[in-house]
Amino acid sequence: MADEQPGRLRRRRRDGATRRETRLQRAERISDAYGLVLFLILVTFVVTMTLPQEGKAGRVAAIAASALTSIVALTSSDVRAARVRLAAIVSAVAIVLAVLGVAIPSDPLLGAAFLAETVLLAVAAVTILRRVIGAIDVDFRTILGAISVFTMLGLLFSSAYLALARFQSGEVFTGVSNPRSSDFLFFSYTTLTTTGYGNLVPAGVVGQSIAVFEMLIGQIFLVTLVAGLVSLWRPGSKLPADEKRG
C-alpha cells in the first residue's frame, strides 16, 4: 500500500500536467484562430460607442483599446518579436499623446494619437490579411481571420476620421459642428458596408476621398475575399490527427 501511494501521486501529477497542457494548447488555438482579436475589436467598438466624448477617460480608453487590439493581432499572426515591440512602443506613444492632448488640451496631439492608431491598425490588418491569403487550407481560423480584418477596417477608418477632425479646421461632416466619437464609428461602418443612411455626409475633399476609398475596400473585400473563402470552406472535411484519434 505504501508503494502504491507514490505511484498514484505521480499519475495524478502527470494527469494534472496533461490537463494544464491541454488548456494551454486550447488557449493557443483560440489565439491562432483570431478569436481574441475579434473579441477585442468588439470591446473597442463598445468603448468608443458608449464612453462620453468629452470625458478624459473616454478618448484615452478608446486609443488604449485600439492599441491592445493591434498588438494582439500582430502576436496572433506570428510576426517577429521586434515588430511587436515596435508596435507596443508606438501604442505607448499614442496613449501618452492622447493623455497630453486631453490634459493641455491640444487637438494636434489628439490627432497625432489617432493617426498613430490608424497606422497600427493598418499594419495589423495587412499582417492578418497576408496570413489569410497565404493559407493552404481554408478552415475556421481562416474565415475568422478574414472577419477580423473586415471589422478592423471599420476601426481603422474611424480613427482616420477622428484624426482628420483634429487636424482639419472646418467641419468633418456637413452641418454637424461637434460630432461625437460614436458618430465617426457609425459613419465608418455604414460607409464600409456601403449602407449609406445619408445622415452624415463628409465635408471637404480629404474626408470625401477617405470615404470613397473605404467604400471601395469594403466592397472588394466582401465580394472577392470573404465570399471566395466561404465558398471554399468545407467544415469538418479535414480534422487534425489528434482529433481523429479522440
BALOBA-1460 file (C-alpha; in Angstrom, 3 decimals):
// residues 246
<rec num="1" residu="m" x="0.000" y="0.000" z="0.000"/>
<rec num="2" residu="a" x="2.849" y="2.324" z="0.842"/>
<rec num="3" residu="d" x="4.405" y="1.655" z="-2.544"/>
<rec num="4" residu="e" x="1.114" y="2.290" z="-4.339"/>
<rec num="5" residu="q" x="0.637" y="5.741" z="-2.856"/>
<rec num="6" residu="p" x="3.666" y="7.394" z="-4.548"/>
<rec num="7" residu="g" x="2.659" y="5.756" z="-7.817"/>
<rec num="8" residu="r" x="-0.834" y="7.209" z="-7.590"/>
<rec num="9" residu="l" x="0.605" y="10.598" z="-6.729"/>
<rec num="10" residu="r" x="2.872" y="10.511" z="-9.759"/>
<rec num="11" residu="r" x="-0.035" y="9.517" z="-12.007"/>
<rec num="12" residu="r" x="-2.160" y="12.336" z="-10.628"/>
<rec num="13" residu="r" x="0.636" y="14.815" z="-11.248"/>
<rec num="14" residu="r" x="1.055" y="13.554" z="-14.791"/>
<rec num="15" residu="d" x="-2.699" y="13.786" z="-15.357"/>
<rec num="16" residu="g" x="-2.721" y="17.328" z="-13.937"/>
<rec num="17" residu="a" x="0.198" y="18.332" z="-16.160"/>
<rec num="18" residu="t" x="-1.637" y="16.887" z="-19.159"/>
<rec num="19" residu="r" x="-4.765" y="18.872" z="-18.307"/>
<rec num="20" residu="r" x="-2.747" y="22.065" z="-17.907"/>
<rec num="21" residu="e" x="-1.023" y="21.442" z="-21.214"/>
<rec num="22" residu="t" x="-4.355" y="20.826" z="-22.897"/>
<rec num="23" residu="r" x="-5.735" y="24.117" z="-21.592"/>
<rec num="24" residu="l" x="-2.642" y="25.913" z="-22.809"/>
<rec num="25" residu="q" x="-2.971" y="24.362" z="-26.236"/>
<rec num="26" residu="r" x="-6.634" y="25.331" z="-26.288"/>
<rec num="27" residu="a" x="-5.721" y="28.930" z="-25.478"/>
<rec num="28" residu="e" x="-3.136" y="28.934" z="-28.252"/>
<rec num="29" residu="r" x="-5.697" y="27.629" z="-30.717"/>
<rec num="30" residu="i" x="-8.149" y="30.361" z="-29.738"/>
<rec num="31" residu="s" x="-5.453" y="32.989" z="-30.225"/>
<rec num="32" residu="d" x="-4.363" y="31.445" z="-33.506"/>
<rec num="33" residu="a" x="-7.976" y="31.462" z="-34.674"/>
<rec num="34" residu="y" x="-8.111" y="35.231" z="-34.111"/>
<rec num="35" residu="g" x="-10.939" y="34.788" z="-31.626"/>
<rec num="36" residu="l" x="-9.260" y="37.104" z="-29.141"/>
<rec num="37" residu="v" x="-8.628" y="39.691" z="-31.873"/>
<rec num="38" residu="l" x="-12.288" y="39.743" z="-32.853"/>
<rec num="39" residu="f" x="-13.308" y="39.996" z="-29.187"/>
<rec num="40" residu="l" x="-11.004" y="42.993" z="-28.655"/>
<rec num="41" residu="i" x="-12.378" y="44.660" z="-31.777"/>
<rec num="42" residu="l" x="-15.859" y="44.348" z="-30.301"/>
<rec num="43" residu="v" x="-14.592" y="45.711" z="-26.975"/>
<rec num="44" residu="t" x="-13.032" y="48.700" z="-28.749"/>
<rec num="45" residu="f" x="-16.300" y="49.272" z="-30.608"/>
<rec num="46" residu="v" x="-18.300" y="49.233" z="-27.358"/>
<rec num="47" residu="v" x="-15.816" y="51.531" z="-25.609"/>
<rec num="48" residu="t" x="-15.876" y="54.047" z="-28.446"/>
<rec num="49" residu="m" x="-19.665" y="53.987" z="-28.757"/>
<rec num="50" residu="t" x="-20.544" y="54.235" z="-25.073"/>
<rec num="51" residu="l" x="-17.963" y="56.411" z="-23.336"/>
<rec num="52" residu="p" x="-18.695" y="60.150" z="-23.391"/>
<rec num="53" residu="q" x="-16.685" y="62.059" z="-25.960"/>
<rec num="54" residu="e" x="-15.874" y="64.997" z="-23.722"/>
<rec num="55" residu="g" x="-14.702" y="62.820" z="-20.837"/>
<rec num="56" residu="k" x="-10.946" y="62.486" z="-20.467"/>
<rec num="57" residu="a" x="-11.158" y="58.761" z="-19.848"/>
<rec num="58" residu="g" x="-13.217" y="58.140" z="-22.988"/>
<rec num="59" residu="r" x="-10.671" y="59.285" z="-25.533"/>
<rec num="60" residu="v" x="-7.698" y="57.658" z="-23.804"/>
<rec num="61" residu="a" x="-9.622" y="54.401" z="-23.275"/>
<rec num="62" residu="a" x="-10.599" y="54.250" z="-26.955"/>
<rec num="63" residu="i" x="-6.978" y="54.675" z="-28.064"/>
<rec num="64" residu="a" x="-5.730" y="52.169" z="-25.469"/>
<rec num="65" residu="a" x="-8.293" y="49.587" z="-26.611"/>
<rec num="66" residu="s" x="-7.269" y="50.071" z="-30.251"/>
<rec num="67" residu="a" x="-3.609" y="49.748" z="-29.303"/>
<rec num="68" residu="l" x="-4.224" y="46.478" z="-27.460"/>
<rec num="69" residu="t" x="-6.192" y="45.150" z="-30.426"/>
<rec num="70" residu="s" x="-3.312" y="45.931" z="-32.792"/>
<rec num="71" residu="i" x="-0.698" y="44.274" z="-30.570"/>
<rec num="72" residu="v" x="-2.749" y="41.107" z="-30.057"/>
<rec num="73" residu="a" x="-3.448" y="40.935" z="-33.797"/>
<rec num="74" residu="l" x="0.291" y="41.019" z="-34.504"/>
<rec num="75" residu="t" x="1.146" y="38.412" z="-31.878"/>
<rec num="76" residu="s" x="-1.622" y="36.135" z="-33.187"/>
<rec num="77" residu="s" x="-0.063" y="36.341" z="-36.663"/>
<rec num="78" residu="d" x="3.348" y="35.031" z="-35.513"/>
<rec num="79" residu="v" x="5.281" y="38.130" z="-36.550"/>
<rec num="80" residu="r" x="8.786" y="38.811" z="-35.331"/>
<rec num="81" residu="a" x="9.148" y="39.898" z="-31.727"/>
<rec num="82" residu="a" x="10.907" y="43.089" z="-32.841"/>
<rec num="83" residu="r" x="7.808" y="44.164" z="-34.785"/>
<rec num="84" residu="v" x="5.570" y="43.501" z="-31.785"/>
<rec num="85" residu="r" x="7.894" y="45.553" z="-29.563"/>
<rec num="86" residu="l" x="7.810" y="48.397" z="-32.090"/>
<rec num="87" residu="a" x="4.004" y="48.260" z="-32.129"/>
<rec num="88" residu="a" x="3.993" y="48.357" z="-28.322"/>
<rec num="89" residu="i" x="6.249" y="51.436" z="-28.355"/>
<rec num="90" residu="v" x="4.062" y="53.207" z="-30.915"/>
<rec num="91" residu="s" x="0.979" y="52.290" z="-28.864"/>
<rec num="92" residu="a" x="2.564" y="53.718" z="-25.713"/>
<rec num="93" residu="v" x="3.442" y="56.917" z="-27.559"/>
<rec num="94" residu="a" x="-0.138" y="57.179" z="-28.862"/>
<rec num="95" residu="i" x="-1.553" y="56.791" z="-25.353"/>
<rec num="96" residu="v" x="0.843" y="59.412" z="-23.980"/>
<rec num="97" residu="l" x="-0.121" y="61.801" z="-26.785"/>
<rec num="98" residu="a" x="-3.785" y="61.208" z="-26.007"/>
<rec num="99" residu="v" x="-3.261" y="61.908" z="-22.302"/>
<rec num="100" residu="l" x="-1.335" y="65.087" z="-23.080"/>
<rec num="101" residu="g" x="-3.883" y="66.129" z="-25.692"/>
<rec num="102" residu="v" x="-6.690" y="65.813" z="-23.161"/>
<rec num="103" residu="a" x="-4.760" y="67.438" z="-20.307"/>
<rec num="104" residu="i" x="-3.490" y="70.514" z="-22.166"/>
<rec num="105" residu="p" x="-5.904" y="70.332" z="-24.212"/>
<rec num="106" residu="s" x="-4.482" y="70.087" z="-27.737"/>
<rec num="107" residu="d" x="-6.236" y="68.966" z="-30.913"/>
<rec num="108" residu="p" x="-2.967" y="68.333" z="-32.826"/>
<rec num="109" residu="l" x="-1.754" y="65.957" z="-30.094"/>
<rec num="110" residu="l" x="-5.037" y="64.064" z="-30.131"/>
<rec num="111" residu="g" x="-4.908" y="63.985" z="-33.918"/>
<rec num="112" residu="a" x="-1.399" y="62.523" z="-33.786"/>
<rec num="113" residu="a" x="-2.591" y="59.867" z="-31.320"/>
<rec num="114" residu="f" x="-5.476" y="58.835" z="-33.585"/>
<rec num="115" residu="l" x="-3.175" y="58.879" z="-36.613"/>
<rec num="116" residu="a" x="-0.726" y="56.557" z="-34.853"/>
<rec num="117" residu="e" x="-3.577" y="54.173" z="-34.086"/>
<rec num="118" residu="t" x="-4.670" y="54.311" z="-37.726"/>
<rec num="119" residu="v" x="-1.203" y="53.198" z="-38.811"/>
<rec num="120" residu="l" x="-1.080" y="50.445" z="-36.179"/>
<rec num="121" residu="l" x="-4.475" y="49.069" z="-37.181"/>
<rec num="122" residu="a" x="-3.471" y="49.204" z="-40.851"/>
<rec num="123" residu="v" x="-0.292" y="47.202" z="-40.189"/>
<rec num="124" residu="a" x="-2.228" y="44.669" z="-38.099"/>
<rec num="125" residu="a" x="-4.947" y="44.292" z="-40.749"/>
<rec num="126" residu="v" x="-2.397" y="43.788" z="-43.548"/>
<rec num="127" residu="t" x="-0.486" y="41.258" z="-41.431"/>
<rec num="128" residu="i" x="-3.579" y="39.156" z="-40.775"/>
<rec num="129" residu="l" x="-4.702" y="39.502" z="-44.398"/>
<rec num="130" residu="r" x="-1.362" y="38.192" z="-45.679"/>
<rec num="131" residu="r" x="-1.677" y="35.163" z="-43.440"/>
<rec num="132" residu="v" x="-5.262" y="34.543" z="-44.529"/>
<rec num="133" residu="i" x="-4.413" y="34.795" z="-48.235"/>
<rec num="134" residu="g" x="-1.352" y="32.586" z="-47.783"/>
<rec num="135" residu="a" x="-3.283" y="29.819" z="-46.021"/>
<rec num="136" residu="i" x="-3.069" y="26.462" z="-47.783"/>
<rec num="137" residu="d" x="-6.368" y="25.145" z="-46.426"/>
<rec num="138" residu="v" x="-9.465" y="27.228" z="-45.750"/>
<rec num="139" residu="d" x="-10.593" y="26.402" z="-42.213"/>
<rec num="140" residu="f" x="-12.376" y="28.125" z="-39.345"/>
<rec num="141" residu="r" x="-9.219" y="30.082" z="-38.446"/>
<rec num="142" residu="t" x="-9.018" y="31.453" z="-41.990"/>
<rec num="143" residu="i" x="-12.659" y="32.556" z="-42.012"/>
<rec num="144" residu="l" x="-12.337" y="34.160" z="-38.581"/>
<rec num="145" residu="g" x="-9.179" y="35.941" z="-39.711"/>
<rec num="146" residu="a" x="-10.987" y="37.423" z="-42.701"/>
<rec num="147" residu="i" x="-13.863" y="38.578" z="-40.483"/>
<rec num="148" residu="s" x="-11.372" y="40.115" z="-38.057"/>
<rec num="149" residu="v" x="-9.732" y="42.086" z="-40.870"/>
<rec num="150" residu="f" x="-13.077" y="43.350" z="-42.161"/>
<rec num="151" residu="t" x="-14.258" y="44.510" z="-38.740"/>
<rec num="152" residu="m" x="-10.835" y="46.006" z="-38.036"/>
<rec num="153" residu="l" x="-11.149" y="48.129" z="-41.170"/>
<rec num="154" residu="g" x="-14.106" y="49.900" z="-39.589"/>
<rec num="155" residu="l" x="-11.979" y="50.837" z="-36.577"/>
<rec num="156" residu="l" x="-9.104" y="51.848" z="-38.831"/>
<rec num="157" residu="f" x="-11.119" y="54.320" z="-40.877"/>
<rec num="158" residu="s" x="-12.933" y="55.692" z="-37.830"/>
<rec num="159" residu="s" x="-9.502" y="56.503" z="-36.356"/>
<rec num="160" residu="a" x="-8.603" y="58.190" z="-39.637"/>
<rec num="161" residu="y" x="-11.759" y="60.334" z="-39.491"/>
<rec num="162" residu="l" x="-11.071" y="61.187" z="-35.839"/>
<rec num="163" residu="a" x="-7.531" y="62.265" z="-36.756"/>
<rec num="164" residu="l" x="-8.899" y="64.364" z="-39.619"/>
<rec num="165" residu="a" x="-11.321" y="66.064" z="-37.233"/>
<rec num="166" residu="r" x="-8.401" y="67.134" z="-35.008"/>
<rec num="167" residu="f" x="-6.223" y="68.407" z="-37.843"/>
<rec num="168" residu="q" x="-8.927" y="69.965" z="-40.012"/>
<rec num="169" residu="s" x="-10.150" y="73.432" z="-39.102"/>
<rec num="170" residu="g" x="-13.608" y="73.125" z="-40.646"/>
<rec num="171" residu="e" x="-16.407" y="70.608" z="-40.251"/>
<rec num="172" residu="v" x="-15.760" y="66.920" z="-40.943"/>
<rec num="173" residu="f" x="-19.456" y="66.232" z="-41.609"/>
<rec num="174" residu="t" x="-21.665" y="68.734" z="-43.388"/>
<rec num="175" residu="g" x="-23.981" y="70.501" z="-40.945"/>
<rec num="176" residu="v" x="-22.526" y="68.754" z="-37.863"/>
<rec num="177" residu="s" x="-20.353" y="71.120" z="-35.870"/>
<rec num="178" residu="n" x="-19.446" y="68.848" z="-32.929"/>
<rec num="179" residu="p" x="-19.701" y="65.175" z="-33.922"/>
<rec num="180" residu="r" x="-19.281" y="62.569" z="-31.200"/>
<rec num="181" residu="s" x="-16.795" y="59.707" z="-31.325"/>
<rec num="182" residu="s" x="-19.713" y="57.339" z="-31.893"/>
<rec num="183" residu="d" x="-20.655" y="59.357" z="-34.998"/>
<rec num="184" residu="f" x="-17.264" y="58.683" z="-36.570"/>
<rec num="185" residu="l" x="-17.536" y="54.974" z="-35.807"/>
<rec num="186" residu="f" x="-21.105" y="54.816" z="-37.095"/>
<rec num="187" residu="f" x="-20.161" y="56.631" z="-40.295"/>
<rec num="188" residu="s" x="-17.152" y="54.366" z="-40.822"/>
<rec num="189" residu="y" x="-19.086" y="51.102" z="-40.639"/>
<rec num="190" residu="t" x="-22.022" y="52.358" z="-42.700"/>
<rec num="191" residu="t" x="-19.524" y="53.508" z="-45.331"/>
<rec num="192" residu="l" x="-17.532" y="50.260" z="-45.199"/>
<rec num="193" residu="t" x="-20.695" y="48.239" z="-45.798"/>
<rec num="194" residu="t" x="-21.997" y="50.847" z="-48.305"/>
<rec num="195" residu="t" x="-25.217" y="51.169" z="-46.278"/>
<rec num="196" residu="g" x="-25.162" y="54.949" z="-46.587"/>
<rec num="197" residu="y" x="-28.028" y="56.287" z="-44.471"/>
<rec num="198" residu="g" x="-27.166" y="59.843" z="-45.541"/>
<rec num="199" residu="n" x="-27.443" y="61.416" z="-42.097"/>
<rec num="200" residu="l" x="-23.677" y="62.023" z="-42.050"/>
<rec num="201" residu="v" x="-22.001" y="63.411" z="-45.173"/>
<rec num="202" residu="p" x="-18.238" y="64.115" z="-45.258"/>
<rec num="203" residu="a" x="-17.305" y="67.723" z="-45.898"/>
<rec num="204" residu="g" x="-14.175" y="68.592" z="-47.840"/>
<rec num="205" residu="v" x="-12.059" y="66.773" z="-50.394"/>
<rec num="206" residu="v" x="-9.966" y="64.847" z="-47.868"/>
<rec num="207" residu="g" x="-12.940" y="63.421" z="-45.982"/>
<rec num="208" residu="q" x="-14.766" y="62.521" z="-49.181"/>
<rec num="209" residu="s" x="-11.657" y="60.842" z="-50.597"/>
<rec num="210" residu="i" x="-11.203" y="58.717" z="-47.465"/>
<rec num="211" residu="a" x="-14.893" y="57.751" z="-47.593"/>
<rec num="212" residu="v" x="-14.676" y="56.674" z="-51.246"/>
<rec num="213" residu="f" x="-11.535" y="54.673" z="-50.504"/>
<rec num="214" residu="e" x="-13.312" y="52.920" z="-47.631"/>
<rec num="215" residu="m" x="-16.321" y="52.101" z="-49.819"/>
<rec num="216" residu="l" x="-14.121" y="50.518" z="-52.476"/>
<rec num="217" residu="i" x="-12.120" y="48.488" z="-49.963"/>
<rec num="218" residu="g" x="-15.278" y="47.267" z="-48.238"/>
<rec num="219" residu="q" x="-16.923" y="46.085" z="-51.440"/>
<rec num="220" residu="i" x="-13.794" y="44.473" z="-52.873"/>
<rec num="221" residu="f" x="-13.098" y="42.729" z="-49.574"/>
<rec num="222" residu="l" x="-16.597" y="41.293" z="-49.242"/>
<rec num="223" residu="v" x="-17.153" y="40.362" z="-52.876"/>
<rec num="224" residu="t" x="-13.762" y="38.800" z="-53.573"/>
<rec num="225" residu="l" x="-12.041" y="37.587" z="-50.402"/>
<rec num="226" residu="v" x="-14.772" y="36.737" z="-47.891"/>
<rec num="227" residu="a" x="-17.152" y="35.292" z="-50.483"/>
<rec num="228" residu="g" x="-14.325" y="33.247" z="-52.017"/>
<rec num="229" residu="l" x="-13.165" y="31.874" z="-48.673"/>
<rec num="230" residu="v" x="-16.676" y="30.911" z="-47.596"/>
<rec num="231" residu="s" x="-17.240" y="29.074" z="-50.900"/>
<rec num="232" residu="l" x="-14.035" y="27.069" z="-50.356"/>
<rec num="233" residu="w" x="-14.665" y="26.294" z="-46.689"/>
<rec num="234" residu="r" x="-15.706" y="22.689" z="-46.012"/>
<rec num="235" residu="p" x="-16.415" y="22.362" z="-42.271"/>
<rec num="236" residu="g" x="-15.339" y="19.015" z="-40.845"/>
<rec num="237" residu="s" x="-13.775" y="17.802" z="-44.082"/>
<rec num="238" residu="k" x="-10.276" y="17.786" z="-42.647"/>
<rec num="239" residu="l" x="-9.695" y="17.212" z="-38.948"/>
<rec num="240" residu="p" x="-6.366" y="17.314" z="-37.135"/>
<rec num="241" residu="a" x="-4.779" y="13.965" z="-36.358"/>
<rec num="242" residu="d" x="-5.258" y="14.278" z="-32.591"/>
<rec num="243" residu="e" x="-8.994" y="14.974" z="-33.029"/>
<rec num="244" residu="k" x="-9.388" y="11.923" z="-35.269"/>
<rec num="245" residu="r" x="-7.774" y="9.725" z="-32.625"/>
<rec num="246" residu="g" x="-10.000" y="11.256" z="-29.927"/>
